[in-house]
Amino acid sequence: MSVKVFVGNLPFGVTDEKLKEEFGRFGSVESARVVTDKHTGRSRGYGFVEFADQVAADAAIQGMNAQPMEGRNLTVSAAKSQANERP
């Protein structure tokens, strides 16, 4: 079962590929996505990384939270489930 991690305070120039590369050192990344504005295509400053297992996700949270990326300190935590938010 895959585990999703929230990554906030991303530099606006970070791409999906860069996010996957940075977090890949903690384990197998199934997907990495920077959330973009649907009208402008510009990054909204946060994204999600999906790991193959909980151990890798926990390591990424511990290893990357409050760490700098291109001059900004990241906020990394377990992603909250959207199951209760959408019908």
C-alpha positions in Angstrom: 0.0 0.0 0.0 1.4 3.4 -1.0 1.8 6.2 1.5 1.4 9.9 0.5 3.5 12.7 1.9 2.6 16.4 1.8 5.4 18.8 0.8 4.8 22.5 1.5 6.7 25.7 1.0 8.2 24.5 -2.3 10.2 26.9 -4.4 8.1 27.9 -7.4 10.6 26.5 -9.9 10.5 22.9 -8.6 9.2 20.4 -11.1 7.6 16.9 -10.6 10.9 15.4 -11.7 13.0 17.5 -9.2 10.6 16.5 -6.4 10.9 12.8 -7.3 14.7 13.1 -7.5 15.0 14.8 -4.1 12.7 12.4 -2.2 13.9 9.3 -4.1 16.9 9.0 -1.8 14.6 7.9 1.0 13.0 5.0 -0.8 10.9 4.0 -3.8 8.8 7.0 -5.0 5.7 5.9 -6.9 4.7 9.4 -7.9 5.7 13.0 -7.2 3.4 15.9 -8.2 3.7 19.7 -7.7 0.2 21.2 -7.5 -0.3 24.0 -10.1 -2.9 26.7 -10.6 -5.3 25.4 -13.3 -5.5 28.9 -14.9 -1.9 30.0 -15.0 -0.1 26.7 -14.7 2.2 28.2 -12.0 3.2 26.2 -9.0 1.0 26.7 -5.9 4.0 26.1 -3.7 3.1 22.6 -2.5 2.9 19.0 -3.7 2.7 15.4 -2.9 5.1 12.5 -3.0 3.8 8.9 -2.9 6.1 6.2 -1.5 5.8 2.5 -1.8 5.9 1.9 1.9 5.5 3.6 5.3 9.2 3.2 6.2 10.3 5.3 3.2 7.6 7.9 3.9 8.6 8.2 7.6 12.3 8.5 6.6 11.4 11.3 4.1 9.4 13.2 6.7 12.2 13.0 9.2 14.9 13.7 6.6 13.3 16.6 4.7 11.1 18.5 7.1 12.5 22.0 7.7 15.4 21.3 5.3 16.2 24.0 2.7 15.5 23.6 -1.0 16.5 26.4 -3.2 16.4 28.9 -0.3 13.1 27.8 1.2 12.6 25.5 4.2 10.3 22.7 3.4 7.3 21.6 5.4 7.0 17.8 5.1 4.3 15.7 6.8 2.0 12.8 6.3 -0.8 13.8 3.8 -4.3 14.0 5.2 -6.9 11.7 3.7 -9.4 13.4 1.3 -11.9 10.5 1.8 -14.0 12.6 4.2 -13.8 15.8 2.3 -15.3 14.7 -1.0 -18.5 12.8 -1.6 
